[in-house]
Amino acid sequence: MEDEERLQLGGNPDWMSLLPAELLDVPLWNLAIPGSHDSMSFCLDVSSPVLKSEPRLLRVIDRLFPCWTRPCIYRWATTQQSVLSDQCDLGIRFFDLRIARKPAGGGKLFFAHGIYTLITVKEALGELATWLDTHPKEIIIIACSHFESLTDEDHCQLADYIISLFGKKLCSSEDIPTLRSCWCRGQQVVVSYDDQQMVLQHPELWTGIPYWYADSSDPKKVIAYLEEQKHRGRPDGFYVSGLNLTEDAAYILLHPLQDMRTLTMRALSLLLRWASEQQPGGGAGGLNVLCCDFVDVSHFCSLVIRLNYKKVLAAPRAVSTVPRATVESIGCCHSNQTGHPT
């Protein structure tokens, strides 16, 4: 396929607009979507303190020897090295945003992974909004979670900012989003917010998205965990399978000169081989979002995007579809399904 061959060239800034017509009415949670784990960890602030949620031993050592602990944590907590717009150009459409109130941050919200980031939440979301303006057929999923030290007022202001920034681009949580329905309505953003009180107040926000996470540094254990979860059955709606590895605080402190990138690169070929064998869809083992660390060092994005072509090949030929040109010419929805995930 010409579109599929184009995925071999590296960047995938408009891959959703290039998907076959057979996939235009498929719920987004039945497509294979590349995501980045801890998407904002490319800009960690090595001068910031360790998070309050980190193990007590680590926080104590940080107070005593910050010049040693923080560079060490920086090396292990950095799981991405590309800014958000570059991640979008690679093909990433799911962003794992772990939000935190930074001590002495002047009331601004940042992100965190072990330590805090340099870039604020407003700056990051603004970058995504600008990118979407130039890619009107691409749809992103923003997963807001953790909310380290946020107050109720912080939550309200953040939700209001998200709704104001993206406006009509937001997909309502009461809809079943497909590529066709989103294009027709001019919708480009799904925002999941891992705080049920805020979700109940704002239909523009989706409930927290399940993230399958093995919590292991062994790629074989990661794969075994994901296979076990698959056999139990996938969740309804959006969900994430994480290829990311992790180490505990003790290991990190005992290996201060190593880093997460080295650990990831050693395991990547095995993890990507497993990923290439998956298939998206609503069945028990159907893949949806697949997250990875250091998304710019391999063909991860292209590999995940190509999984959608398996779905096309497996689809019955008798199913009729509406040509892509129809949507562009009439500018209205072929299907206007609403309701909760099924």
Buried (B, 14 or more C-beta within 10 A) or exposed (E): EEEBEBBEEEBBBBBBBBBBBBBBBBBBBBBBBBBBBBBBBBBBBBEBBBBEEBEEEBBEBBEEEBEEBBEBBBBBBBBBBBBBBBBBBBBBBBBBBBBBBBEEBEEEBBBBBBBBBBBBBBBBBBBBBEBBEEBEBBBBBBBBBBBBBBEEEBBBBBBEBBBEBBEEBBBBBEBBBBBBBBBBBEBBBBBBBBBEEBBEEBEBBBBBBBBBBBEBBEBEEBBEBBEEBBEEEBBEBBBBBBBBBBBEBEEBBEBBEBBBBEBBBEBBEBBBEBBEEBBBBEEEBBBBBBBBBBBBBBBBBBBBBBBBBBBBEEBEEEEEBBEBEBBEEEEEBBEEEEEEEE
